[in-house]
Amino acid sequence: MATADDVIAGLLDKSLETASINAHGWHDRGQGPGSVHGQFVKWLTFGDLAGSVADDVARIRAQPLVPRTIPIYGYIYDVRSGNLQEVAEATRLGRAD
């Protein structure tokens, strides 16, 4: 199974146009040219965005330099709409004592 980095690099190999996604996966819509340079980038993709936010909040909460009286929140920013979506599990993990 291909990793997200492999998928992105493969799409960029074919063309530099914006790809599309549907139930069957990612699809290149461009006519080319592409670039091999996408192979050398660590794209740092997320398999579970909300889970990643909750993990980050838990990691911050566990730091001894962060007072337990300070609440920590986690949000996902939707770049298309500009909206913030609160991650409920992150808020639970980051609540103040």
N, CA and C atoms as a LAMMPS dump frame, in Angstrom:
ITEM: TIMESTEP
0
ITEM: NUMBER OF ATOMS
291
ITEM: BOX BOUNDS ff ff ff
-5.0000000000000000e+02 5.0000000000000000e+02
-5.0000000000000000e+02 5.0000000000000000e+02
-5.0000000000000000e+02 5.0000000000000000e+02
ITEM: ATOMS id mol type element x y z
1 1 1 N 0.845 -1.18 0
2 1 2 C 0 0 0
3 1 3 C 0.894 1.247 0
4 2 1 N 0.542 2.203 -0.83
5 2 2 C 1.333 3.425 -0.951
6 2 3 C 1.102 4.342 0.246
7 3 1 N 2.163 5.012 0.657
8 3 2 C 2.03 6.017 1.711
9 3 3 C 1.518 7.307 1.091
10 4 1 N 1.064 8.227 1.922
11 4 2 C 0.596 9.523 1.426
12 4 3 C 1.716 10.254 0.696
13 5 1 N 2.954 10.149 1.19
14 5 2 C 4.091 10.775 0.511
15 5 3 C 4.261 10.2 -0.894
16 6 1 N 4.097 8.872 -1.04
17 6 2 C 4.216 8.236 -2.354
18 6 3 C 3.116 8.706 -3.303
19 7 1 N 1.901 8.841 -2.786
20 7 2 C 0.782 9.284 -3.611
21 7 3 C 1.019 10.712 -4.104
22 8 1 N 1.419 11.595 -3.207
23 8 2 C 1.667 12.983 -3.585
24 8 3 C 2.804 13.067 -4.595
25 9 1 N 3.891 12.354 -4.338
26 9 2 C 5.026 12.361 -5.262
27 9 3 C 4.617 11.832 -6.631
28 10 1 N 3.8 10.776 -6.655
29 10 2 C 3.326 10.217 -7.918
30 10 3 C 2.471 11.19 -8.705
31 11 1 N 1.603 11.902 -8.017
32 11 2 C 0.767 12.908 -8.684
33 11 3 C 1.627 14.026 -9.263
34 12 1 N 2.603 14.475 -8.486
35 12 2 C 3.465 15.557 -8.952
36 12 3 C 4.384 15.111 -10.087
37 13 1 N 4.725 13.837 -10.13
38 13 2 C 5.511 13.314 -11.249
39 13 3 C 4.774 13.506 -12.568
40 14 1 N 3.436 13.392 -12.522
41 14 2 C 2.625 13.47 -13.739
42 14 3 C 2.321 14.896 -14.149
43 15 1 N 1.95 15.733 -13.179
44 15 2 C 1.628 17.132 -13.49
45 15 3 C 1.663 17.957 -12.215
46 16 1 N 1.724 19.256 -12.39
47 16 2 C 1.728 20.171 -11.242
48 16 3 C 0.36 20.82 -11.044
49 17 1 N -0.647 20.323 -11.751
50 17 2 C -2.013 20.819 -11.596
51 17 3 C -2.635 20.252 -10.321
52 18 1 N -3.671 20.901 -9.821
53 18 2 C -4.371 20.426 -8.633
54 18 3 C -5.04 19.089 -8.92
55 19 1 N -4.808 18.101 -8.084
56 19 2 C -5.413 16.78 -8.23
57 19 3 C -6.822 16.795 -7.652
58 20 1 N -7.587 15.773 -7.982
59 20 2 C -8.929 15.628 -7.414
60 20 3 C -8.986 14.312 -6.645
61 21 1 N -9.974 14.205 -5.788
62 21 2 C -10.145 12.98 -5.002
63 21 3 C -11.607 12.58 -5.036
64 22 1 N -11.848 11.266 -5.06
65 22 2 C -13.199 10.738 -4.936
66 22 3 C -13.117 9.448 -4.124
67 23 1 N -14.177 8.656 -4.131
68 23 2 C -14.222 7.429 -3.332
69 23 3 C -13.143 6.424 -3.743
70 24 1 N -12.614 6.567 -4.954
71 24 2 C -11.607 5.634 -5.451
72 24 3 C -10.184 6.141 -5.254
73 25 1 N -10.02 7.319 -4.666
74 25 2 C -8.689 7.849 -4.392
75 25 3 C -8.382 9.109 -5.168
76 26 1 N -7.096 9.448 -5.205
77 26 2 C -6.616 10.669 -5.852
78 26 3 C -6.443 10.443 -7.353
79 27 1 N -6.702 11.517 -8.12
80 27 2 C -6.584 11.447 -9.573
81 27 3 C -5.925 12.711 -10.097
82 28 1 N -4.986 12.52 -11
83 28 2 C -4.322 13.645 -11.641
84 28 3 C -5.232 14.198 -12.738
85 29 1 N -5.458 15.499 -12.739
86 29 2 C -6.309 16.132 -13.754
87 29 3 C -5.49 16.908 -14.774
88 30 1 N -4.206 17.057 -14.54
89 30 2 C -3.377 17.893 -15.391
90 30 3 C -2.827 17.171 -16.602
91 31 1 N -2.292 17.952 -17.514
92 31 2 C -1.705 17.41 -18.736
93 31 3 C -0.181 17.341 -18.659
94 32 1 N 0.403 17.784 -17.566
95 32 2 C 1.853 17.783 -17.427
96 32 3 C 2.415 19.115 -17.848
97 33 1 N 3.645 19.358 -17.748
98 33 2 C 4.636 18.408 -17.242
99 33 3 C 4.599 18.323 -15.721
100 34 1 N 5.196 17.283 -15.227
101 34 2 C 5.305 17.108 -13.792
102 34 3 C 6.718 17.404 -13.327
103 35 1 N 7.027 16.918 -12.119
104 35 2 C 8.354 17.143 -11.554
105 35 3 C 8.703 15.998 -10.614
106 36 1 N 9.934 15.544 -10.664
107 36 2 C 10.394 14.481 -9.763
108 36 3 C 10.719 15.029 -8.373
109 37 1 N 10.731 16.316 -8.225
110 37 2 C 11.149 16.922 -6.956
111 37 3 C 10.199 16.63 -5.797
112 38 1 N 8.967 16.251 -6.079
113 38 2 C 8.031 15.877 -5.017
114 38 3 C 8.476 14.648 -4.246
115 39 1 N 9.362 13.855 -4.84
116 39 2 C 9.879 12.657 -4.168
117 39 3 C 10.783 12.989 -2.984
118 40 1 N 11.3 14.19 -2.957
119 40 2 C 12.299 14.554 -1.956
120 40 3 C 11.731 15.405 -0.815
121 41 1 N 10.407 15.504 -0.767
122 41 2 C 9.736 16.31 0.252
123 41 3 C 9.051 15.377 1.243
124 42 1 N 9.19 15.667 2.532
125 42 2 C 8.405 14.985 3.556
126 42 3 C 7.129 15.795 3.733
127 43 1 N 6.004 15.258 3.286
128 43 2 C 4.756 16.016 3.235
129 43 3 C 4.068 16.126 4.579
130 44 1 N 4.437 15.303 5.536
131 44 2 C 3.884 15.369 6.9
132 44 3 C 2.359 15.331 6.89
133 45 1 N 1.822 14.352 6.204
134 45 2 C 0.374 14.208 6.105
135 45 3 C -0.196 13.612 7.386
136 46 1 N -1.504 13.736 7.563
137 46 2 C -2.202 13.219 8.74
138 46 3 C -3.161 12.122 8.31
139 47 1 N -3.076 10.97 8.95
140 47 2 C -4.053 9.92 8.72
141 47 3 C -5.327 10.183 9.498
142 48 1 N -5.186 10.764 10.677
143 48 2 C -6.317 11.063 11.558
144 48 3 C -6.08 12.459 12.121
145 49 1 N -6.643 13.454 11.487
146 49 2 C -6.379 14.835 11.865
147 49 3 C -6.846 15.144 13.284
148 50 1 N -8.078 14.771 13.623
149 50 2 C -8.589 15.043 14.978
150 50 3 C -7.769 14.294 16.023
151 51 1 N -7.383 13.058 15.722
152 51 2 C -6.551 12.296 16.648
153 51 3 C -5.189 12.932 16.844
154 52 1 N -4.641 13.492 15.782
155 52 2 C -3.346 14.167 15.868
156 52 3 C -3.44 15.414 16.751
157 53 1 N -4.529 16.159 16.613
158 53 2 C -4.737 17.347 17.449
159 53 3 C -4.86 16.935 18.915
160 54 1 N -5.638 15.885 19.187
161 54 2 C -5.799 15.402 20.565
162 54 3 C -4.458 14.931 21.132
163 55 1 N -3.663 14.24 20.327
164 55 2 C -2.331 13.803 20.776
165 55 3 C -1.443 14.994 21.119
166 56 1 N -1.489 16.026 20.294
167 56 2 C -0.686 17.231 20.557
168 56 3 C -1.101 17.902 21.859
169 57 1 N -2.411 18.006 22.079
170 57 2 C -2.896 18.626 23.322
171 57 3 C -2.468 17.784 24.524
172 58 1 N -2.579 16.476 24.424
173 58 2 C -2.143 15.603 25.526
174 58 3 C -0.657 15.777 25.806
175 59 1 N 0.135 15.909 24.753
176 59 2 C 1.585 16.1 24.919
177 59 3 C 1.878 17.435 25.613
178 60 1 N 1.155 18.482 25.213
179 60 2 C 1.341 19.796 25.857
180 60 3 C 0.885 19.735 27.315
181 61 1 N -0.249 19.077 27.564
182 61 2 C -0.777 18.973 28.934
183 61 3 C 0.22 18.245 29.834
184 62 1 N 0.956 17.295 29.319
185 62 2 C 1.895 16.509 30.114
186 62 3 C 3.182 17.26 30.433
187 63 1 N 3.415 18.392 29.812
188 63 2 C 4.646 19.151 30.051
189 63 3 C 4.616 19.786 31.438
190 64 1 N 5.654 19.602 32.238
191 64 2 C 5.662 20.156 33.596
192 64 3 C 5.733 21.685 33.625
193 65 1 N 6.14 22.316 32.543
194 65 2 C 6.229 23.779 32.526
195 65 3 C 4.898 24.458 32.204
196 66 1 N 3.871 23.666 31.85
197 66 2 C 2.548 24.225 31.568
198 66 3 C 1.681 24.03 32.814
199 67 1 N 1.319 25.124 33.481
200 67 2 C 0.513 25 34.708
201 67 3 C -0.813 24.278 34.451
202 68 1 N -1.204 23.427 35.368
203 68 2 C -2.461 22.666 35.241
204 68 3 C -3.683 23.579 35.307
205 69 1 N -3.51 24.819 35.721
206 69 2 C -4.636 25.754 35.81
207 69 3 C -4.967 26.397 34.461
208 70 1 N -4.134 26.176 33.457
209 70 2 C -4.351 26.754 32.135
210 70 3 C -5.028 25.723 31.239
211 71 1 N -6.225 26.034 30.713
212 71 2 C -6.854 25.091 29.784
213 71 3 C -6.158 25.133 28.426
214 72 1 N -6.137 23.991 27.764
215 72 2 C -5.53 23.871 26.441
216 72 3 C -6.615 23.338 25.507
217 73 1 N -6.748 23.962 24.367
218 73 2 C -7.76 23.569 23.397
219 73 3 C -7.087 23.141 22.102
220 74 1 N -7.823 22.396 21.302
221 74 2 C -7.316 21.992 19.995
222 74 3 C -8.396 22.194 18.948
223 75 1 N -8.006 22.777 17.832
224 75 2 C -8.937 23.064 16.745
225 75 3 C -8.354 22.611 15.416
226 76 1 N -9.235 22.38 14.477
227 76 2 C -8.853 22.123 13.09
228 76 3 C -9.316 23.324 12.286
229 77 1 N -8.403 23.884 11.5
230 77 2 C -8.714 25.031 10.656
231 77 3 C -9.05 24.538 9.258
232 78 1 N -10.238 24.874 8.785
233 78 2 C -10.659 24.506 7.435
234 78 3 C -10.211 25.603 6.482
235 79 1 N -9.23 25.305 5.647
236 79 2 C -8.659 26.331 4.768
237 79 3 C -9.647 26.777 3.703
238 80 1 N -10.618 25.943 3.37
239 80 2 C -11.603 26.334 2.352
240 80 3 C -12.625 27.326 2.895
241 81 1 N -13.139 27.052 4.088
242 81 2 C -14.203 27.897 4.641
243 81 3 C -13.679 28.964 5.603
244 82 1 N -12.482 28.748 6.155
245 82 2 C -11.955 29.663 7.161
246 82 3 C -12.497 29.387 8.554
247 83 1 N -13.256 28.312 8.71
248 83 2 C -13.851 27.979 10.003
249 83 3 C -12.903 27.166 10.871
250 84 1 N -13.073 27.306 12.173
251 84 2 C -12.372 26.483 13.158
252 84 3 C -13.342 25.446 13.686
253 85 1 N -12.884 24.202 13.779
254 85 2 C -13.693 23.134 14.343
255 85 3 C -13.01 22.653 15.61
256 86 1 N -13.689 22.813 16.726
257 86 2 C -13.107 22.351 17.986
258 86 3 C -13.059 20.823 18.003
259 87 1 N -11.962 20.274 18.494
260 87 2 C -11.813 18.831 18.652
261 87 3 C -12.179 18.517 20.102
262 88 1 N -13.339 17.896 20.291
263 88 2 C -13.881 17.658 21.634
264 88 3 C -12.919 16.853 22.507
265 89 1 N -12.291 15.838 21.941
266 89 2 C -11.348 15.019 22.722
267 89 3 C -10.155 15.854 23.176
268 90 1 N -9.699 16.768 22.338
269 90 2 C -8.578 17.653 22.722
270 90 3 C -8.99 18.558 23.875
271 91 1 N -10.203 19.091 23.816
272 91 2 C -10.693 19.95 24.891
273 91 3 C -10.786 19.161 26.197
274 92 1 N -11.251 17.921 26.109
275 92 2 C -11.349 17.071 27.306
276 92 3 C -9.961 16.815 27.894
277 93 1 N -9.015 16.491 27.042
278 93 2 C -7.653 16.193 27.498
279 93 3 C -6.941 17.429 28.049
280 94 1 N -7.295 18.592 27.548
281 94 2 C -6.604 19.8 27.929
282 94 3 C -7.274 20.619 29.019
283 95 1 N -8.353 20.096 29.587
284 95 2 C -9.085 20.883 30.609
285 95 3 C -8.189 21.193 31.811
286 96 1 N -8.452 22.326 32.408
287 96 2 C -7.697 22.76 33.588
288 96 3 C -8.201 22.035 34.826
289 97 1 N -7.313 21.923 35.803
290 97 2 C -7.686 21.307 37.097
291 97 3 C -8.27 22.357 38.013
